[in-house]
Amino acid sequence: MTPCPFCLIGAGEADAELVAWRTANAYVVPVPSQRPRNPGHCLVLPTAHVTSLDTASAEVRGEVFELVSRVVGAVPRAFGAVGSIVQQNNAIPGQVLHHLHVHVIPRFEGDGFVQPDPSKVEVPFEVRAEQAALLRAQL
């Protein structure tokens, strides 16, 4: 079985020069594939192997998102971005590396990153209230 590349980086055994910042439980690296109009797209990851946000310890979640917050603050200074998108996917279809990671994607004026989604529709209040009740029951 091939070792998790994110675990190797987290342990300091690979690609150390790509680690922009490291804490006891988390680190940040630029992603290898970036949109040309969104330079600086990076991942914040726990150093230990965790596959999902909901299974990470409170300490790890806290440290990962504290680092996400720092990265969001650094993106405008480092890359001239006007904002950023923060995204975490879990094990969606097509995901090839199952190691918890949070994307921080720098945003720029006119970058064309988000296009209007023609399938997006307004959801009535009553339906949103039902959705809230379903979620509430599971929280």
SULPE-V864518 format. One line per field, one symbol per residue. ss: DSSP state (H for helix, E for strand, C for the rest). phi: phi as a letter, one per 30 degrees, with the letter a starting at -180 (. if undefined). burial: 1 if it has 24 or more other ideal C-beta (glycine too) atoms within 12 Angstrom, else 0. A space follows every 10 residues. Layout:
# SULPE-V864518
ss->???
phi->???
burial->???
This chain:
# SULPE-V864518
ss->CCCCHHHHHH CCCCCHHHEE EECCCEEEEE CCCCCCCCCC CEEEEECCCC CCHHHCCHHH HHHHHHHHHH HHHHHHHHHC CCEEEEECCC CCCCCCCCCC EEEEEEECCC CCCCCCCCCC CCCCHHHHHH HHHHHHHHC
phi->.dddddddde dicahedddd abcdbaabbd ddcbdedbdj ebccbddddb cbedcddedd eddddddedd deddedddbi dclaccbbci cdejdcccbe acdbcdcbei didccecddd bdceeddddd dddddedcd
burial->0001011011 0000000011 1010111111 1000000101 1111111111 0010010001 1011101101 1100100010 1001110100 0000001011 1111111100 1000000000 0000000000 000000000
